[in-house]
Amino acid sequence: MLDKATLQSTLEGIFAGEGNTAESVAQQLADAIDTFVKTGTVTVDPGIAVTTPVGPGATSAPGIGSIS
């Protein structure tokens, strides 16, 4: 899940800022997008087919990871 509300609020703040240069806006947008993407989590359900060095198998429990 991603935090869309925070991204929207951040973008509104960037565009409301007076006197921003194109470079400043670009940097702020890049930072906002980077933060937005890194708030995401990845969930893998049990039962997903996998291949291991000892042979095929399946995930046995949910796996949850973050994006860094």
PyMOL Python script that loads the backbone (N, CA, C, O; Angstrom):
from pymol import cmd

cmd.read_pdbstr("""\
ATOM      1  N   MET A   1       0.849  -1.176   0.000  1.00  0.00           N
ATOM      2  CA  MET A   1       0.000   0.000   0.000  1.00  0.00           C
ATOM      3  C   MET A   1       0.896   1.240   0.000  1.00  0.00           C
ATOM      4  O   MET A   1       1.941   1.273   0.649  1.00  0.00           O
ATOM      5  N   LEU A   2       0.463   2.244  -0.736  1.00  0.00           N
ATOM      6  CA  LEU A   2       1.209   3.491  -0.821  1.00  0.00           C
ATOM      7  C   LEU A   2       0.423   4.610  -0.145  1.00  0.00           C
ATOM      8  O   LEU A   2      -0.805   4.559  -0.076  1.00  0.00           O
ATOM      9  N   ASP A   3       1.130   5.617   0.350  1.00  0.00           N
ATOM     10  CA  ASP A   3       0.522   6.737   1.069  1.00  0.00           C
ATOM     11  C   ASP A   3       0.223   7.881   0.100  1.00  0.00           C
ATOM     12  O   ASP A   3       0.973   8.854   0.026  1.00  0.00           O
ATOM     13  N   LYS A   4      -0.870   7.755  -0.635  1.00  0.00           N
ATOM     14  CA  LYS A   4      -1.236   8.729  -1.660  1.00  0.00           C
ATOM     15  C   LYS A   4      -1.595  10.089  -1.057  1.00  0.00           C
ATOM     16  O   LYS A   4      -1.278  11.121  -1.647  1.00  0.00           O
ATOM     17  N   ALA A   5      -2.238  10.106   0.087  1.00  0.00           N
ATOM     18  CA  ALA A   5      -2.654  11.369   0.705  1.00  0.00           C
ATOM     19  C   ALA A   5      -1.450  12.249   1.036  1.00  0.00           C
ATOM     20  O   ALA A   5      -1.480  13.460   0.813  1.00  0.00           O
ATOM     21  N   THR A   6      -0.401  11.642   1.565  1.00  0.00           N
ATOM     22  CA  THR A   6       0.797  12.413   1.890  1.00  0.00           C
ATOM     23  C   THR A   6       1.465  12.928   0.626  1.00  0.00           C
ATOM     24  O   THR A   6       1.936  14.065   0.603  1.00  0.00           O
ATOM     25  N   LEU A   7       1.516  12.119  -0.427  1.00  0.00           N
ATOM     26  CA  LEU A   7       2.090  12.580  -1.690  1.00  0.00           C
ATOM     27  C   LEU A   7       1.307  13.776  -2.214  1.00  0.00           C
ATOM     28  O   LEU A   7       1.902  14.771  -2.627  1.00  0.00           O
ATOM     29  N   GLN A   8      -0.008  13.689  -2.201  1.00  0.00           N
ATOM     30  CA  GLN A   8      -0.827  14.792  -2.699  1.00  0.00           C
ATOM     31  C   GLN A   8      -0.568  16.062  -1.900  1.00  0.00           C
ATOM     32  O   GLN A   8      -0.409  17.137  -2.479  1.00  0.00           O
ATOM     33  N   SER A   9      -0.525  15.950  -0.588  1.00  0.00           N
ATOM     34  CA  SER A   9      -0.271  17.109   0.266  1.00  0.00           C
ATOM     35  C   SER A   9       1.100  17.722  -0.022  1.00  0.00           C
ATOM     36  O   SER A   9       1.242  18.943  -0.086  1.00  0.00           O
ATOM     37  N   THR A  10       2.093  16.873  -0.193  1.00  0.00           N
ATOM     38  CA  THR A  10       3.442  17.346  -0.491  1.00  0.00           C
ATOM     39  C   THR A  10       3.481  18.061  -1.835  1.00  0.00           C
ATOM     40  O   THR A  10       4.091  19.124  -1.956  1.00  0.00           O
ATOM     41  N   LEU A  11       2.837  17.487  -2.842  1.00  0.00           N
ATOM     42  CA  LEU A  11       2.815  18.108  -4.169  1.00  0.00           C
ATOM     43  C   LEU A  11       2.087  19.449  -4.141  1.00  0.00           C
ATOM     44  O   LEU A  11       2.521  20.402  -4.788  1.00  0.00           O
ATOM     45  N   GLU A  12       0.993  19.528  -3.401  1.00  0.00           N
ATOM     46  CA  GLU A  12       0.278  20.801  -3.282  1.00  0.00           C
ATOM     47  C   GLU A  12       1.178  21.863  -2.664  1.00  0.00           C
ATOM     48  O   GLU A  12       1.162  23.019  -3.086  1.00  0.00           O
ATOM     49  N   GLY A  13       1.962  21.470  -1.663  1.00  0.00           N
ATOM     50  CA  GLY A  13       2.895  22.406  -1.039  1.00  0.00           C
ATOM     51  C   GLY A  13       3.974  22.875  -1.999  1.00  0.00           C
ATOM     52  O   GLY A  13       4.362  24.043  -1.986  1.00  0.00           O
ATOM     53  N   ILE A  14       4.455  21.967  -2.828  1.00  0.00           N
ATOM     54  CA  ILE A  14       5.487  22.321  -3.809  1.00  0.00           C
ATOM     55  C   ILE A  14       4.937  23.341  -4.800  1.00  0.00           C
ATOM     56  O   ILE A  14       5.581  24.354  -5.073  1.00  0.00           O
ATOM     57  N   PHE A  15       3.746  23.075  -5.339  1.00  0.00           N
ATOM     58  CA  PHE A  15       3.187  23.957  -6.358  1.00  0.00           C
ATOM     59  C   PHE A  15       2.678  25.273  -5.777  1.00  0.00           C
ATOM     60  O   PHE A  15       2.544  26.253  -6.511  1.00  0.00           O
ATOM     61  N   ALA A  16       2.394  25.317  -4.485  1.00  0.00           N
ATOM     62  CA  ALA A  16       1.936  26.553  -3.852  1.00  0.00           C
ATOM     63  C   ALA A  16       3.108  27.464  -3.482  1.00  0.00           C
ATOM     64  O   ALA A  16       2.920  28.656  -3.238  1.00  0.00           O
ATOM     65  N   GLY A  17       4.306  26.904  -3.444  1.00  0.00           N
ATOM     66  CA  GLY A  17       5.482  27.688  -3.065  1.00  0.00           C
ATOM     67  C   GLY A  17       5.783  28.780  -4.077  1.00  0.00           C
ATOM     68  O   GLY A  17       5.846  28.531  -5.281  1.00  0.00           O
ATOM     69  N   GLU A  18       5.966  29.986  -3.576  1.00  0.00           N
ATOM     70  CA  GLU A  18       6.285  31.104  -4.462  1.00  0.00           C
ATOM     71  C   GLU A  18       7.794  31.217  -4.621  1.00  0.00           C
ATOM     72  O   GLU A  18       8.552  30.940  -3.691  1.00  0.00           O
ATOM     73  N   GLY A  19       8.212  31.622  -5.794  1.00  0.00           N
ATOM     74  CA  GLY A  19       9.629  31.850  -6.029  1.00  0.00           C
ATOM     75  C   GLY A  19      10.439  30.591  -6.273  1.00  0.00           C
ATOM     76  O   GLY A  19      11.668  30.645  -6.297  1.00  0.00           O
ATOM     77  N   ASN A  20       9.773  29.458  -6.453  1.00  0.00           N
ATOM     78  CA  ASN A  20      10.499  28.222  -6.738  1.00  0.00           C
ATOM     79  C   ASN A  20      11.099  28.284  -8.139  1.00  0.00           C
ATOM     80  O   ASN A  20      10.438  28.711  -9.085  1.00  0.00           O
ATOM     81  N   THR A  21      12.321  27.867  -8.262  1.00  0.00           N
ATOM     82  CA  THR A  21      12.933  27.748  -9.583  1.00  0.00           C
ATOM     83  C   THR A  21      12.578  26.378 -10.155  1.00  0.00           C
ATOM     84  O   THR A  21      12.134  25.490  -9.426  1.00  0.00           O
ATOM     85  N   ALA A  22      12.775  26.214 -11.445  1.00  0.00           N
ATOM     86  CA  ALA A  22      12.519  24.915 -12.072  1.00  0.00           C
ATOM     87  C   ALA A  22      13.373  23.843 -11.412  1.00  0.00           C
ATOM     88  O   ALA A  22      12.907  22.727 -11.182  1.00  0.00           O
ATOM     89  N   GLU A  23      14.616  24.176 -11.109  1.00  0.00           N
ATOM     90  CA  GLU A  23      15.514  23.212 -10.462  1.00  0.00           C
ATOM     91  C   GLU A  23      15.004  22.838  -9.075  1.00  0.00           C
ATOM     92  O   GLU A  23      15.041  21.670  -8.689  1.00  0.00           O
ATOM     93  N   SER A  24      14.529  23.829  -8.329  1.00  0.00           N
ATOM     94  CA  SER A  24      14.007  23.579  -6.981  1.00  0.00           C
ATOM     95  C   SER A  24      12.762  22.693  -7.036  1.00  0.00           C
ATOM     96  O   SER A  24      12.632  21.747  -6.259  1.00  0.00           O
ATOM     97  N   VAL A  25      11.852  23.003  -7.956  1.00  0.00           N
ATOM     98  CA  VAL A  25      10.630  22.201  -8.096  1.00  0.00           C
ATOM     99  C   VAL A  25      10.985  20.778  -8.502  1.00  0.00           C
ATOM    100  O   VAL A  25      10.427  19.820  -7.967  1.00  0.00           O
ATOM    101  N   ALA A  26      11.905  20.637  -9.440  1.00  0.00           N
ATOM    102  CA  ALA A  26      12.315  19.299  -9.885  1.00  0.00           C
ATOM    103  C   ALA A  26      12.895  18.495  -8.729  1.00  0.00           C
ATOM    104  O   ALA A  26      12.579  17.316  -8.574  1.00  0.00           O
ATOM    105  N   GLN A  27      13.740  19.124  -7.917  1.00  0.00           N
ATOM    106  CA  GLN A  27      14.347  18.420  -6.780  1.00  0.00           C
ATOM    107  C   GLN A  27      13.286  18.025  -5.760  1.00  0.00           C
ATOM    108  O   GLN A  27      13.294  16.906  -5.247  1.00  0.00           O
ATOM    109  N   GLN A  28      12.373  18.951  -5.469  1.00  0.00           N
ATOM    110  CA  GLN A  28      11.310  18.655  -4.505  1.00  0.00           C
ATOM    111  C   GLN A  28      10.387  17.541  -5.010  1.00  0.00           C
ATOM    112  O   GLN A  28       9.968  16.679  -4.237  1.00  0.00           O
ATOM    113  N   LEU A  29      10.076  17.564  -6.304  1.00  0.00           N
ATOM    114  CA  LEU A  29       9.253  16.494  -6.884  1.00  0.00           C
ATOM    115  C   LEU A  29       9.967  15.149  -6.796  1.00  0.00           C
ATOM    116  O   LEU A  29       9.364  14.140  -6.432  1.00  0.00           O
ATOM    117  N   ALA A  30      11.254  15.144  -7.134  1.00  0.00           N
ATOM    118  CA  ALA A  30      12.029  13.901  -7.067  1.00  0.00           C
ATOM    119  C   ALA A  30      12.046  13.358  -5.645  1.00  0.00           C
ATOM    120  O   ALA A  30      11.889  12.155  -5.433  1.00  0.00           O
ATOM    121  N   ASP A  31      12.237  14.244  -4.669  1.00  0.00           N
ATOM    122  CA  ASP A  31      12.243  13.813  -3.268  1.00  0.00           C
ATOM    123  C   ASP A  31      10.874  13.271  -2.850  1.00  0.00           C
ATOM    124  O   ASP A  31      10.789  12.253  -2.164  1.00  0.00           O
ATOM    125  N   ALA A  32       9.801  13.959  -3.269  1.00  0.00           N
ATOM    126  CA  ALA A  32       8.448  13.522  -2.906  1.00  0.00           C
ATOM    127  C   ALA A  32       8.130  12.160  -3.510  1.00  0.00           C
ATOM    128  O   ALA A  32       7.549  11.303  -2.844  1.00  0.00           O
ATOM    129  N   ILE A  33       8.508  11.961  -4.760  1.00  0.00           N
ATOM    130  CA  ILE A  33       8.247  10.679  -5.429  1.00  0.00           C
ATOM    131  C   ILE A  33       9.080   9.567  -4.803  1.00  0.00           C
ATOM    132  O   ILE A  33       8.584   8.458  -4.603  1.00  0.00           O
ATOM    133  N   ASP A  34      10.339   9.854  -4.493  1.00  0.00           N
ATOM    134  CA  ASP A  34      11.209   8.875  -3.843  1.00  0.00           C
ATOM    135  C   ASP A  34      10.611   8.443  -2.506  1.00  0.00           C
ATOM    136  O   ASP A  34      10.546   7.251  -2.206  1.00  0.00           O
ATOM    137  N   THR A  35      10.176   9.410  -1.712  1.00  0.00           N
ATOM    138  CA  THR A  35       9.562   9.102  -0.417  1.00  0.00           C
ATOM    139  C   THR A  35       8.283   8.298  -0.608  1.00  0.00           C
ATOM    140  O   THR A  35       8.043   7.333   0.118  1.00  0.00           O
ATOM    141  N   PHE A  36       7.456   8.690  -1.585  1.00  0.00           N
ATOM    142  CA  PHE A  36       6.197   7.998  -1.859  1.00  0.00           C
ATOM    143  C   PHE A  36       6.435   6.531  -2.204  1.00  0.00           C
ATOM    144  O   PHE A  36       5.774   5.646  -1.660  1.00  0.00           O
ATOM    145  N   VAL A  37       7.365   6.279  -3.098  1.00  0.00           N
ATOM    146  CA  VAL A  37       7.646   4.904  -3.519  1.00  0.00           C
ATOM    147  C   VAL A  37       8.162   4.082  -2.344  1.00  0.00           C
ATOM    148  O   VAL A  37       7.796   2.917  -2.192  1.00  0.00           O
ATOM    149  N   LYS A  38       9.003   4.680  -1.519  1.00  0.00           N
ATOM    150  CA  LYS A  38       9.592   3.947  -0.395  1.00  0.00           C
ATOM    151  C   LYS A  38       8.608   3.703   0.736  1.00  0.00           C
ATOM    152  O   LYS A  38       8.926   2.955   1.661  1.00  0.00           O
ATOM    153  N   THR A  39       7.406   4.315   0.696  1.00  0.00           N
ATOM    154  CA  THR A  39       6.396   4.011   1.714  1.00  0.00           C
ATOM    155  C   THR A  39       5.653   2.728   1.382  1.00  0.00           C
ATOM    156  O   THR A  39       4.904   2.211   2.211  1.00  0.00           O
ATOM    157  N   GLY A  40       5.853   2.212   0.181  1.00  0.00           N
ATOM    158  CA  GLY A  40       5.135   1.014  -0.248  1.00  0.00           C
ATOM    159  C   GLY A  40       5.622  -0.244   0.446  1.00  0.00           C
ATOM    160  O   GLY A  40       6.776  -0.336   0.864  1.00  0.00           O
ATOM    161  N   THR A  41       4.728  -1.206   0.562  1.00  0.00           N
ATOM    162  CA  THR A  41       5.091  -2.527   1.057  1.00  0.00           C
ATOM    163  C   THR A  41       4.722  -3.554  -0.009  1.00  0.00           C
ATOM    164  O   THR A  41       3.797  -3.355  -0.797  1.00  0.00           O
ATOM    165  N   VAL A  42       5.452  -4.633  -0.011  1.00  0.00           N
ATOM    166  CA  VAL A  42       5.207  -5.727  -0.951  1.00  0.00           C
ATOM    167  C   VAL A  42       4.797  -6.943  -0.134  1.00  0.00           C
ATOM    168  O   VAL A  42       5.505  -7.343   0.789  1.00  0.00           O
ATOM    169  N   THR A  43       3.653  -7.531  -0.473  1.00  0.00           N
ATOM    170  CA  THR A  43       3.170  -8.705   0.242  1.00  0.00           C
ATOM    171  C   THR A  43       3.068  -9.873  -0.731  1.00  0.00           C
ATOM    172  O   THR A  43       2.467  -9.756  -1.799  1.00  0.00           O
ATOM    173  N   VAL A  44       3.660 -10.996  -0.351  1.00  0.00           N
ATOM    174  CA  VAL A  44       3.597 -12.219  -1.147  1.00  0.00           C
ATOM    175  C   VAL A  44       2.749 -13.216  -0.367  1.00  0.00           C
ATOM    176  O   VAL A  44       3.057 -13.543   0.779  1.00  0.00           O
ATOM    177  N   ASP A  45       1.690 -13.691  -0.988  1.00  0.00           N
ATOM    178  CA  ASP A  45       0.788 -14.636  -0.337  1.00  0.00           C
ATOM    179  C   ASP A  45       1.401 -16.031  -0.265  1.00  0.00           C
ATOM    180  O   ASP A  45       2.266 -16.367  -1.074  1.00  0.00           O
ATOM    181  N   PRO A  46       0.960 -16.849   0.697  1.00  0.00           N
ATOM    182  CA  PRO A  46       1.416 -18.234   0.744  1.00  0.00           C
ATOM    183  C   PRO A  46       0.927 -18.997  -0.485  1.00  0.00           C
ATOM    184  O   PRO A  46      -0.106 -18.666  -1.067  1.00  0.00           O
ATOM    185  N   GLY A  47       1.679 -20.016  -0.867  1.00  0.00           N
ATOM    186  CA  GLY A  47       1.290 -20.861  -1.982  1.00  0.00           C
ATOM    187  C   GLY A  47       1.851 -20.439  -3.325  1.00  0.00           C
ATOM    188  O   GLY A  47       1.535 -21.053  -4.344  1.00  0.00           O
ATOM    189  N   ILE A  48       2.679 -19.401  -3.346  1.00  0.00           N
ATOM    190  CA  ILE A  48       3.290 -18.953  -4.595  1.00  0.00           C
ATOM    191  C   ILE A  48       4.418 -19.925  -4.953  1.00  0.00           C
ATOM    192  O   ILE A  48       5.267 -20.232  -4.115  1.00  0.00           O
ATOM    193  N   ALA A  49       4.425 -20.404  -6.189  1.00  0.00           N
ATOM    194  CA  ALA A  49       5.458 -21.348  -6.626  1.00  0.00           C
ATOM    195  C   ALA A  49       6.826 -20.672  -6.647  1.00  0.00           C
ATOM    196  O   ALA A  49       6.971 -19.541  -7.110  1.00  0.00           O
ATOM    197  N   VAL A  50       7.821 -21.389  -6.135  1.00  0.00           N
ATOM    198  CA  VAL A  50       9.203 -20.904  -6.129  1.00  0.00           C
ATOM    199  C   VAL A  50      10.132 -22.037  -6.546  1.00  0.00           C
ATOM    200  O   VAL A  50       9.780 -23.213  -6.452  1.00  0.00           O
ATOM    201  N   THR A  51      11.305 -21.672  -7.001  1.00  0.00           N
ATOM    202  CA  THR A  51      12.335 -22.652  -7.325  1.00  0.00           C
ATOM    203  C   THR A  51      13.509 -22.415  -6.394  1.00  0.00           C
ATOM    204  O   THR A  51      13.972 -21.285  -6.239  1.00  0.00           O
ATOM    205  N   THR A  52      13.986 -23.481  -5.779  1.00  0.00           N
ATOM    206  CA  THR A  52      15.116 -23.386  -4.854  1.00  0.00           C
ATOM    207  C   THR A  52      16.228 -24.309  -5.342  1.00  0.00           C
ATOM    208  O   THR A  52      16.002 -25.121  -6.239  1.00  0.00           O
ATOM    209  N   PRO A  53      17.418 -24.197  -4.770  1.00  0.00           N
ATOM    210  CA  PRO A  53      18.508 -25.091  -5.182  1.00  0.00           C
ATOM    211  C   PRO A  53      18.187 -26.577  -4.990  1.00  0.00           C
ATOM    212  O   PRO A  53      18.743 -27.426  -5.687  1.00  0.00           O
ATOM    213  N   VAL A  54      17.292 -26.892  -4.044  1.00  0.00           N
ATOM    214  CA  VAL A  54      16.949 -28.296  -3.804  1.00  0.00           C
ATOM    215  C   VAL A  54      15.707 -28.741  -4.568  1.00  0.00           C
ATOM    216  O   VAL A  54      15.296 -29.896  -4.457  1.00  0.00           O
ATOM    217  N   GLY A  55      15.106 -27.842  -5.339  1.00  0.00           N
ATOM    218  CA  GLY A  55      13.944 -28.207  -6.142  1.00  0.00           C
ATOM    219  C   GLY A  55      12.803 -27.230  -5.991  1.00  0.00           C
ATOM    220  O   GLY A  55      12.904 -26.243  -5.263  1.00  0.00           O
ATOM    221  N   PRO A  56      11.705 -27.514  -6.690  1.00  0.00           N
ATOM    222  CA  PRO A  56      10.557 -26.605  -6.642  1.00  0.00           C
ATOM    223  C   PRO A  56       9.833 -26.683  -5.308  1.00  0.00           C
ATOM    224  O   PRO A  56       9.923 -27.675  -4.586  1.00  0.00           O
ATOM    225  N   GLY A  57       9.119 -25.618  -5.002  1.00  0.00           N
ATOM    226  CA  GLY A  57       8.343 -25.566  -3.773  1.00  0.00           C
ATOM    227  C   GLY A  57       7.350 -24.430  -3.852  1.00  0.00           C
ATOM    228  O   GLY A  57       7.031 -23.936  -4.934  1.00  0.00           O
ATOM    229  N   ALA A  58       6.865 -24.023  -2.696  1.00  0.00           N
ATOM    230  CA  ALA A  58       5.911 -22.917  -2.634  1.00  0.00           C
ATOM    231  C   ALA A  58       6.128 -22.154  -1.341  1.00  0.00           C
ATOM    232  O   ALA A  58       6.608 -22.704  -0.350  1.00  0.00           O
ATOM    233  N   THR A  59       5.769 -20.882  -1.367  1.00  0.00           N
ATOM    234  CA  THR A  59       5.860 -20.105  -0.132  1.00  0.00           C
ATOM    235  C   THR A  59       4.891 -20.698   0.877  1.00  0.00           C
ATOM    236  O   THR A  59       3.797 -21.131   0.516  1.00  0.00           O
ATOM    237  N   SER A  60       5.290 -20.717   2.131  1.00  0.00           N
ATOM    238  CA  SER A  60       4.468 -21.360   3.149  1.00  0.00           C
ATOM    239  C   SER A  60       3.778 -20.367   4.074  1.00  0.00           C
ATOM    240  O   SER A  60       2.914 -20.756   4.859  1.00  0.00           O
ATOM    241  N   ALA A  61       4.142 -19.108   3.995  1.00  0.00           N
ATOM    242  CA  ALA A  61       3.543 -18.082   4.847  1.00  0.00           C
ATOM    243  C   ALA A  61       3.608 -16.758   4.096  1.00  0.00           C
ATOM    244  O   ALA A  61       4.377 -16.618   3.145  1.00  0.00           O
ATOM    245  N   PRO A  62       2.812 -15.796   4.517  1.00  0.00           N
ATOM    246  CA  PRO A  62       2.896 -14.490   3.858  1.00  0.00           C
ATOM    247  C   PRO A  62       4.282 -13.884   4.053  1.00  0.00           C
ATOM    248  O   PRO A  62       4.892 -14.021   5.114  1.00  0.00           O
ATOM    249  N   GLY A  63       4.756 -13.224   3.030  1.00  0.00           N
ATOM    250  CA  GLY A  63       6.017 -12.499   3.132  1.00  0.00           C
ATOM    251  C   GLY A  63       5.739 -11.027   2.920  1.00  0.00           C
ATOM    252  O   GLY A  63       5.070 -10.651   1.958  1.00  0.00           O
ATOM    253  N   ILE A  64       6.247 -10.192   3.809  1.00  0.00           N
ATOM    254  CA  ILE A  64       6.024  -8.752   3.712  1.00  0.00           C
ATOM    255  C   ILE A  64       7.377  -8.066   3.694  1.00  0.00           C
ATOM    256  O   ILE A  64       8.228  -8.325   4.545  1.00  0.00           O
ATOM    257  N   GLY A  65       7.568  -7.192   2.719  1.00  0.00           N
ATOM    258  CA  GLY A  65       8.829  -6.475   2.601  1.00  0.00           C
ATOM    259  C   GLY A  65       8.597  -5.007   2.327  1.00  0.00           C
ATOM    260  O   GLY A  65       7.488  -4.588   1.995  1.00  0.00           O
ATOM    261  N   SER A  66       9.649  -4.239   2.469  1.00  0.00           N
ATOM    262  CA  SER A  66       9.568  -2.809   2.193  1.00  0.00           C
ATOM    263  C   SER A  66      10.468  -2.464   1.021  1.00  0.00           C
ATOM    264  O   SER A  66      11.345  -3.244   0.649  1.00  0.00           O
ATOM    265  N   ILE A  67      10.250  -1.308   0.448  1.00  0.00           N
ATOM    266  CA  ILE A  67      11.038  -0.834  -0.680  1.00  0.00           C
ATOM    267  C   ILE A  67      12.075   0.145  -0.144  1.00  0.00           C
ATOM    268  O   ILE A  67      11.743   1.074   0.591  1.00  0.00           O
ATOM    269  N   SER A  68      13.326  -0.070  -0.517  1.00  0.00           N
ATOM    270  CA  SER A  68      14.370   0.835  -0.024  1.00  0.00           C
ATOM    271  C   SER A  68      15.184   1.382  -1.159  1.00  0.00           C
ATOM    272  O   SER A  68      16.110   2.162  -0.936  1.00  0.00           O
TER     273      SER A  68
END
""", "prot")
cmd.dss("prot")
cmd.show_as("cartoon", "prot")
cmd.util.cbc("prot")
cmd.orient("prot")
